């Protein structure tokens, strides 16, 4: 018996060692693309966060997002710096935190085996691998989704009232991080109503949580309403029903998703599904359905927004798979792990940094940078010289760190070369240079209204500059391998100006009343 004593600490330490290994594997998997150039959304993130903390909520009135992530990024940039790897390390930190959070959530809601599987899923799933290396809020959304989902089930299925206050806090933080958190909150409300109608929960607890979240979120509601009325830009086509079927593939990988589905179906046939897993699947299904319906009215469906579903789906999947036959489960999970290890984010998401560095020596203060895709300006601002003037079809850009989306589609459609571009050229002095930055057309051209309007303005503005006798083309950025978010650049020099047109307005002059 004396020989068994030393084994007990080793057994006790085993879960912590496994958790450490999973986090180390996650770090290795998710730190290889931290230093690549920013793409559109990352330029916007850094631009917004570079404002003062007190200014950020007001600035977001032009953007359409809640403030929590940008406030955290602002403080992080004060500590870590403003380079690509520095700003992305905040997302990496949240992705690493998702591993112990998933471990705790799976074990607390179900059992230790489900906790291990949930942690392994958080450590390797391609969705978190991708967004751990992007200066955006989606890895934070995933962590809050895990916490909120676990707290909801613990409070209303397992009967742990101590989780009511944490649940309200997690949901509130999620709502202040991403607007699609509203869909997850609605999914929880529907699941709670079903439990209440079945007599499994008391009305008081659910109503108290809902009231607490409503009071905490109320200060942001006026901004949310203004954003919904003025900043919505239909940059995405309306999703088809196939988009709902692709949700698991978007989160867990197009190859791994079917493998996990097979393992889950086999396990569910072997043993009944836990009630908590059913509730989590209800939450996810309602949230996805509401997001799909809303995107039929105002198209905004994209894979990255599915971060809100990672919590309920990962926990439900871990519960179901943990109950399967061990041999089949092990084989399926080994195949999934192999698929995850072979998948990786693209080496470069945008060529804006490459293009900007190529043309930077030819640009000086006072020159004009023209971007026919307005939302590219914050990324261009990161890499081009300061004190240049930025112009888009939305008008002169007063703050190039921010994209002003207010009534954007209407103004974009009216931003012709005759009314917006040529008056600015008229006021340039001989010798000034114009850098024209345009998006590279993809093989499949989206029919979303915003992107169609950008293509029209691009063709028109490029033709106007090439045909203008007052300017001459003097070069272009060299071509390189083109990522998904690619631009091309042409350089022009002003030969003479005419100064006969009325001075153009800036975008600030056309803001919608609030």
Buried (B, 14 or more C-beta within 10 A) or exposed (E): EEEEEEEEEEEEEEBEEBBEEBBEBBBEBBBEBBEBBBBBBBBBBBBBBBBEEEEBBEBBBBBBBBBBBBBBBBEBBEEBEBBBBBBBBBBBBBBBBBBBBBBBBBBBBBBEBBBBBBBBBBBBBBBBBBBBBBBBBBBBBBBBBBBBBBBBBBBBBBEBEEBBBBBBBBBBBBBBBBBBBBBBBBBBBBBBEBBBEEEBBEEEBBEEBBEBBEEBBEEBEEBBEBBEEBBBBBBBBBBEEEBBEBBBBBBBBEBBBBBBBEBBEBBBEEEEBBEBBBBBBBBBBBBBBBBBEBBEEEBBBBBBBBBBBBBBBBBBBBBBBBBBEEEBBEEBBEBBBEBBEEBBBEEBBBBBBBBBEBBEEBBEEBBBBBBBBBBBBBBBBBBBBEEBBBBBBBBBBEBBBBBBBBBBBEBBBBBBBEBBBBBBBBBBEEEBBBBBBBBBEEEEEBEBBBBBBBBBBBEBBBEBBEEBEBBEEEBBBEEEEBBEBBBBBBBBBBEEBEEEBEEBEBBEEBBEEE
